[in-house]
Amino acid sequence: MSVVALGLDQAQSLTTCEPSYVPSCNASLPELCALLFASLPRSDQRRKGMEYIRGLLEVRGRKSIRNIAALVGGQATEQSLHHFISDSSWEWAPVRRALARFVVGALPPQAWVVRPMVIPKAGRHSVGVERRFFPEHGQVLNAQQAVGVWAVSEETSVPVNWRLQLSSGWLDEDRRRRASIPDGACAESLGECAVQACLETAAWGLPSRPVVMDAREVDVASAVSGIRSAGMPLMLRVSDSLRLSVADPALPGFDATPRSVRQIMGATRSLRRPVLWPGGTGGTAARSGLVATVRVTLPAAPGRRAGTGRRPRLGDLALLGVGDGDRRWPQEVWLTDLTTALPTSLMRLRGTLHRVERDFAGVADQVGIRDFAGRSYRGWHRHVTLASAAHVLAALRDPDYGELGYAS
């Protein structure tokens, strides 16, 4: 993503409706595969890639290699597809980069949404699997966890990049060898994994758009620093326990002492204003609510004076509180560096998270994004790459997701 500052006019333009499709969006499976697999040196690899995507789109039920092979060619095909996904030499990064560039032309993105993906597993041998507590599920699960970067356009959202989170337990010599984990892979927290996924995607030279992410369970200061280092604007949902410093004259009585978001937003009740924003696609009615914004900064790292030490100064940020008249204030709190953007624009960006949730359940899961049953790192990455391509094709064929040609 090119380093482009998002000014007031650009931020306000997020509220305008741009055409969601250009002529290239009518690409067929062979046409898209010709673009995606240009980096694959052998024709048999390109053919298998297209067969795999076709299977993801057309197989009913679980999108296993066996089920895909049954659709496209039988037992011999199963063996060759298994080799193509788990043991072949082709690289997935160039395929993802080609997919992302196609998406930019066909479905111009308004935001990049970073979303974690939890993949429950029965055993302990799938690469990256751990027993851990997942706050969003409210329980301990035996699961893999990955981070996806989604391109969100006016009408739809599609995944373009993935990063699998690994703990240090997966990096000992024996487990690394058995799961084919490359030497460059390292242990990461969820927040570190999310930032690295953003940086990988940014390196592809895609348009600069705001990064939207639920950051309630990550190190916000590190996320802000990492995302902004790539020249990307950001909008992060944050926990009300996060501590920030007020830098807004509209809140008298606050000095630079770090305070919790809960305390800061509790003082903004008199600043709340009604806002109306579009409700989404399909003629959905406009929505309304109450919002308040206040300028804040991230406090200096412990033991360091502001502006010194290794952490760079991150500049003024805006804290956005969202609620309505019938519930506690605020229901949600967001942190953004789009300090000159209109509340309507920020509410539109907030809605991109909900769009991705809808499309994950309605399309990504339906094309088998979580169905890889193998154990290898390379196999997992190749599968989710091809499932992302299947998702793009499904979205282009039916942007309203009303009658998709496959079922689970």
N, C-alpha and C positions, 0 to 999 in steps of 0.2 A: 504494500500500500504506500503510495507516494506520500511524502511529508507535506501535508497541506493543512494550514490553519483554517478552522471553520469559523468564519466571521458571522456577523449578525444576519446578513442577507442569505448566506448559505443555511444557517440554522433555521431561519424562517421558511426557507424553501422546502424544508421537510414536511410542511403542512400542505404543499401543493400536490396534486395528483399527476404523476408522470405515466406515460404509457407503460404497461407492464410487459409488453411483448414487442419484439421486432421480428422481421421475417425469419431470422434464423431459429426462432423458437419452434418452428415446424419440423425440425430435424427428426429424421427417422432413426431407428436403432442403428442401422448400418452407417448412416451419415455421422451420428454422434460418435460411434465407436471408431470411425476413421480418424476423427479428431483426437479422441482420447488416447488411442493406442499407437499414435505415430512414433512414440519413443520405443515401442517394442520391436526388437530387431527381426523376429521371425513371424511369418504369416500364420503358422499354427498357433502361436501365442495370441495373436490378434483374433483369430477365429474362436479360440476357447474363451477369450474375454467376452466376446459378443454372445456366445452361447450361455455363459454364466449370467450375464445381465438379463438375457431373455428368460432364463429360468427364474431369476428373482422376481421378474414381473408376472410370470404366468403360472408358476407352481402354486397349487393351493396347499395351505397348511405350512408346516415348517420348511424353511428354505435351506435344507441340508444339501450337501453335495450329492448324496444318494438320490434325493428327490429331484434335484435339477438334472442329474444324469438320466434318470428314468424318462424325463420329458424330452431331452434332446438327443439321447443316443444309446442308453443301456449300460451294461456292466463295464465294457471296455472304456466307455466315455467316463464312467465314474472314476476309474483309475487315473485317466489322463487329467481330468479336472482336479482331482485331489493333488496330483503332482503340480499342476499349474498354480493352484492356490498356496499350497504349503511348502513345496520344495523347489519351485522354479527360481530362475535368477532375475526375473524382471523387477524393476523398481516401481514402487507405487507413487512416490513423490511427483514425478513428471506427469503421471496420469491425473493426480489431484490438481496439479497446477493447470493442466489443460482444461479440466472440468470447471475450475473456478473462473478461468478466462472466458469460457463459453457462457457460463452463468451471467457474468457481468454484461455480456452483449445481449443475451436473451431475456434476462430477468434483472434489470438494473437494480442493484441493492441500495436501500436507504440506510441500512445498518448492518453491522456484523454482530450477531448474537452468540455469546459463548455459553454453552449449556453442558452440564455434566450428564453422562449416561451411565446408569447402573445396570449391570448384566448379571442377574442371579445365576449361580452355578451350583450343581449338586456335589461335585467333587472338588479336589484341591489341586489338580494338575493343569488346569487351563491357565495360560500365562497371565500373571498379574492378580490372580484371584486371592482374596483375603477375607477373613471374617472381621467385620467392623460395623460400627454403628453408623447408620445413615440418618441424619436428622430429618430429611424430607420424607423418609418412610417411617420414622419413629421406631425403628427396630434394628437389631443386629442381623446382618445378612452375610451369607457366603457369596461373594460377588466380585466381578471385575468392575473397575470404574475407569471411564475414559472421559475426555472432554472433546466436544465437537464445536467447530466454528461454522455458523450458519449465515448464509446470505439471505437477508429479508428484503423483499421487494414490496411494492404496493399491494400485490395480490397474493403472494405466497412466500414460503421460506424453504430453503434447501441446504443440506450440509455440504461443505466443500473441503473440510479438513478435520482430522482426528488425531488425538494423542492419547496413548494408553498410560494411565498412571501406574507406576511401579514403586513398590516399597523396597527397602534395603534387603529384605529377606529374599527377594527374587534375583539378587545380583551376586550371590556366591557362585563360584565357578561351576558347580555341578548343575544347579538350576538354570543358570544362564545358558549352559551348553545344551541341556535337554529342551529348552524352550526357544532355542535359536535367537536369543536376545543379543543384539549387536553390542560391540564394545562401547560405543558412544552413549548408550542408554544409561540413565542414572536415576537414583531414587528422588522422588519429588512429592511435595505436598500437593493437595488439590489446587491451591492457588498458584503454585509454581507451574504446575502442569497447564493451567489455563493461560497464564501469561506466555509460556513458551509456545503454545498452540497459536496464540495471536501473533507472536513474532515470526513463526514459521510462515504463516499466511501473509504477513506484511511483506516478507521477502520476495513474494511473487509479483510485486509491482501492481497490485490491484488498486482501485480507487480508495482514497481515504474516506471512510465513513465512521460514524460513532460506534464504539464497541459497547454493547449492552450486556450486562451480566449480573446475576444474583451473587453478590459477594459477601453475604452474611456469614459464611463459614470460612472465609479466607483472610489473609493478612492484607488489609485494604491499602496500607501505605505502599507495600511492595507491588501490589497490583496496579495502583495508580502510577507509580514510578515506571514500571515495566511497559505498560501500555502507552504512556505518553512518550517514552523513549523511542517508540516506533512512529511517532508523529500522528497518532490516532486519537481523536476526541473520545471521551468516555462518559458513560452513565451507568453507575453501579448501585444496585439495591444494597443497603447496608443495615447492620443491626443497630437497634437503639442503644446498645451498650458501647458502641464505638465512641472514642473520645476525640473531640475536635476543638479547635480554638475559633471563637467567633471573631469575625473581621467585618462586621456590618454595623454602621451607625444607627440602623433602624432598631437595633436591640441595645438600648442604653443600659449601662450597669454591668456589661460583660467586658472583662479584660482578656488578655491572651492566655489566661489559665485554661488548660484543656478541661472540657466538660463532656459529659455523656450526651449523645444525640437526644436521648430522652429528655434531659434537662433543657437543652437548647430549644428543641421543638415545642416543649411545654410553654415556652415564653413567646411563641409565635401566634397564639390564638387570635390576637388582634390584627395580625397581618394576613389572615386567611382571606382569600378571594375566590369567588365562583369562577369556574372555567368550563367551557364546552369544547369537546373534541370529537372528531368522527369516530363512529363505533366500529368501523372495519369494513370488510367486504360483504358482498351479497345484499346490499341495501340495509345493513344493520343500522338501527337508529343511533343518532348521536348520543353521546354520554356526557354526564356532567358530574362535577364534584367540587370539593374545596381544596385549594392548594396554598401553600406559603413557601417562600424561598428566603434564604438567609445566606449571606456570604460567610465562608469559613475557610480555615486552612488546616492542613494536617500538622499536628504538633511536631517539634523537633524530636529526634530520637533521644531516648533517655541518656542523660549524661552529656548531651551536646547542646550548644547554643544554637538557636535558629540561624541557618545560613552557614554553619560550619560542619566539619566532619564529612563522612562519605556520602550520606544521603543528600541528594540535590534538593534545593528548594522547589516546591511543586506549585507555588503560586496560589492565587485565590481560586477557590472552588465554590460551588453553590450547593446548598442542602435543600432538597425539595421534599416537603411533607405533603402527603396525599390522604384525603379522607372525605367523609360526608357528614351531614348534620345529625345522623342517627347513631353513630358509633364513636368509640374513643378516638381521640386525636393524638397522633396521626395513625392511620392504618398501615401506611408504608412510608419509608424514608429512602430517598435516593441521593447519591452524591455525583456531581457532574462538573466538568470544566467548561461546559457550554453556558457560561455565566450571562451571556447576552441573549440567549434563546428565549423565545416566548413560552409561557407555560403550556400553550397548546402544542407546540413542537415537542416539548419534553414529554407530555402525556402520550403523544403519538409514539415516541421512542419507547416509553414504558410498555406500550401495547405489543411491541415486537416480541417480548418474552412470551406473552400469551399465544401469539401466532405460532411460535416455534413449538410450544407445548402441544398445540392442536395438530400441527403437521407431523410432529414426532409420532404421536399416537395414530393419526389417520393415514400416514404414508410411510414414514421410515420403518416403523414396526411391521407394517404390512408387506414391505419388500425385504424383510428379514435382516434388518440392521444388527439385531442382537442374536442372530441364529447360528453364528459360527460355532461349530462343535469341536474344532481342532484345538491343539494345545500350543501351537507355535506363535511367536511374536509376528513373524513375517506373514503367516497365514491369516492372522487376525487383521492385520493392516490391509492386506489385499482384499479380504472379504468386505470390510467396511468401505473401502474405496469403490468397489464395484456396486455395492448396495447404494452408495451415494449417487452413482450415475443412474441406477435404476430409479431412485427417488426423483431425480431431475426429469427423467423421461415421463414418469407418472404425473408430475406436476404440470409439465408442458401439455400433456394430452388432456388433462382435466383439471384446470386450475381451481375449480370449486370442489373437487374431490367428491362429487355427488355419486358418480357411478364408475368406479374404477374397475378395470377388467381383471381383477384378481381378488382373492379372498383368503382369509386366514382360517 
